[in-house]
């Protein structure tokens, strides 16, 4: 989600984009420090839970539920932070992620899927979905999408 750019930012990144890149750099440094740890996956998963707990509502509630749905629907995925957002990987590659609305001052949170997700349908398909609340129907749709993404 890009935010509106001022004329001074027209050729550069927004403050939100710069902050996300700084978070990503810090995540990479932290991952390097943990590289030899036997419980690296547990540490990364704990970092995701901690990041979710820091979110404001309604992002926090949405992220918690998406986190639970993703891990229940596809136990092969591992949770980790990616640009300061909860993300879920398979073989080290990001399959899907939760982007809180507050991250880029957007109107809604999104559930996004990267190219390693197996959601291809013909010549065009969606790669992210807006989330404003989770209903039983939307939770079922998320679970189905995640299962398909790793299928």
C-alpha positions as CSV (number, residue, x, y, z in Angstrom):
1,X,0.0,0.0,0.0
2,X,1.7,3.2,-1.1
3,X,0.8,6.4,0.7
4,X,0.5,9.7,-1.0
5,X,3.9,11.3,-1.6
6,X,4.7,14.9,-1.1
7,X,6.7,16.7,-3.8
8,X,9.9,16.3,-1.6
9,X,9.3,12.6,-1.6
10,X,8.4,12.2,-5.3
11,X,11.8,10.7,-6.2
12,X,12.4,8.8,-2.9
13,X,10.6,6.7,-0.3
14,X,7.9,7.7,2.1
15,X,8.6,7.8,5.8
16,X,6.6,4.6,6.2
17,X,8.6,2.8,3.5
18,X,11.9,3.9,5.0
19,X,10.8,2.7,8.4
20,X,9.8,-0.7,6.9
21,X,13.2,-1.0,5.2
22,X,15.0,-0.2,8.5
23,X,12.9,-2.8,10.3
24,X,13.8,-5.3,7.7
25,X,17.5,-4.5,8.1
26,X,17.2,-5.0,11.8
27,X,15.4,-8.3,11.3
28,X,18.2,-9.5,9.0
29,X,20.9,-8.5,11.6
30,X,18.9,-10.3,14.4
31,X,18.6,-13.4,12.2
32,X,22.3,-13.4,11.6
33,X,23.0,-13.3,15.4
34,X,20.6,-16.2,15.8
35,X,21.9,-18.2,12.9
36,X,23.6,-20.9,14.9
37,X,20.7,-21.3,17.4
38,X,19.0,-24.7,17.4
39,X,15.7,-23.0,18.2
40,X,15.8,-20.4,15.4
41,X,12.3,-21.2,14.2
42,X,11.0,-20.8,17.8
43,X,12.7,-17.5,18.2
44,X,11.3,-16.2,14.9
45,X,7.8,-17.4,15.8
46,X,8.1,-15.7,19.2
47,X,9.2,-12.5,17.5
48,X,6.0,-12.6,15.3
49,X,3.8,-13.1,18.4
50,X,5.6,-10.2,20.1
51,X,5.1,-7.9,17.1
52,X,1.4,-8.8,16.9
53,X,1.0,-8.0,20.6
54,X,2.5,-4.5,19.9
55,X,-0.1,-3.7,17.3
56,X,-3.0,-1.4,18.0
57,X,-6.6,-2.6,17.5
58,X,-8.1,-3.7,15.2
59,X,-4.9,-4.8,13.6
60,X,-3.9,-6.8,16.6
61,X,-7.1,-8.9,16.7
62,X,-7.0,-9.5,12.9
63,X,-3.3,-10.4,13.0
64,X,-3.8,-12.9,15.9
65,X,-6.6,-14.6,14.1
66,X,-4.8,-14.7,10.8
67,X,-1.7,-16.1,12.5
68,X,-3.7,-18.9,14.1
69,X,-5.5,-19.6,10.8
70,X,-2.4,-19.7,8.7
71,X,-0.5,-22.1,11.1
72,X,-3.5,-24.3,11.6
73,X,-4.3,-24.5,7.8
74,X,-0.7,-25.1,6.8
75,X,1.5,-26.5,9.5
76,X,4.4,-26.7,7.0
77,X,4.7,-22.9,7.2
78,X,7.0,-21.2,9.7
79,X,6.3,-17.8,11.1
80,X,8.9,-15.0,10.9
81,X,9.0,-11.2,10.6
82,X,9.3,-9.7,7.2
83,X,9.7,-5.9,6.9
84,X,8.2,-5.7,10.4
85,X,5.1,-7.7,9.4
86,X,4.0,-11.3,10.3
87,X,5.0,-13.6,7.5
88,X,4.9,-17.3,6.8
89,X,7.6,-19.2,5.0
90,X,8.2,-22.5,3.4
91,X,11.7,-23.6,2.6
92,X,12.9,-20.1,3.5
93,X,10.6,-18.3,1.0
94,X,7.7,-16.0,2.0
95,X,4.4,-17.6,1.0
96,X,2.0,-15.1,2.7
97,X,2.0,-12.2,5.1
98,X,-0.2,-10.0,7.1
99,X,0.1,-6.2,6.6
100,X,-1.5,-4.2,9.3
101,X,-3.4,-1.1,8.2
102,X,-1.3,1.0,10.5
103,X,1.9,0.0,8.7
104,X,1.4,2.3,5.7
105,X,-1.6,4.3,7.2
106,X,-4.0,2.4,5.0
107,X,-7.7,2.1,5.3
108,X,-7.6,-1.7,5.9
109,X,-5.2,-4.5,6.7
110,X,-4.3,-7.0,4.0
111,X,-3.4,-10.7,3.7
112,X,-0.9,-10.9,0.9
113,X,0.6,-13.8,-1.0
114,X,4.0,-13.8,-2.7
115,X,4.9,-15.6,-5.9
116,X,5.8,-18.8,-4.1
117,X,2.1,-19.2,-3.2
118,X,0.4,-21.6,-5.6
119,X,-2.7,-19.5,-6.3
120,X,-2.3,-19.2,-10.0
121,X,-5.6,-19.1,-11.9
122,X,-5.2,-18.6,-15.7
123,X,-3.6,-15.4,-16.7
124,X,-4.7,-13.2,-13.8
125,X,-5.4,-13.7,-10.1
126,X,-5.5,-11.7,-6.9
127,X,-2.4,-11.7,-4.6
128,X,-3.8,-9.7,-1.7
129,X,-7.1,-9.4,0.1
130,X,-8.4,-6.5,2.2
131,X,-9.4,-7.4,5.8
132,X,-11.7,-5.3,7.9
133,X,-13.1,-8.0,10.1
134,X,-13.0,-11.8,10.2
135,X,-16.3,-13.6,9.9
136,X,-16.7,-17.4,9.8
137,X,-17.0,-17.1,6.0
138,X,-13.8,-15.0,5.6
139,X,-11.9,-17.3,8.0
140,X,-12.9,-20.3,5.9
141,X,-11.7,-18.5,2.8
142,X,-8.4,-17.6,4.4
143,X,-7.9,-21.2,5.5
144,X,-8.7,-22.4,1.9
145,X,-6.3,-19.9,0.3
146,X,-3.5,-20.8,2.6
147,X,-4.0,-24.6,2.0
148,X,-4.0,-24.0,-1.7
149,X,-1.0,-21.7,-1.5
150,X,1.2,-24.5,-0.1
151,X,-0.6,-27.4,-1.9
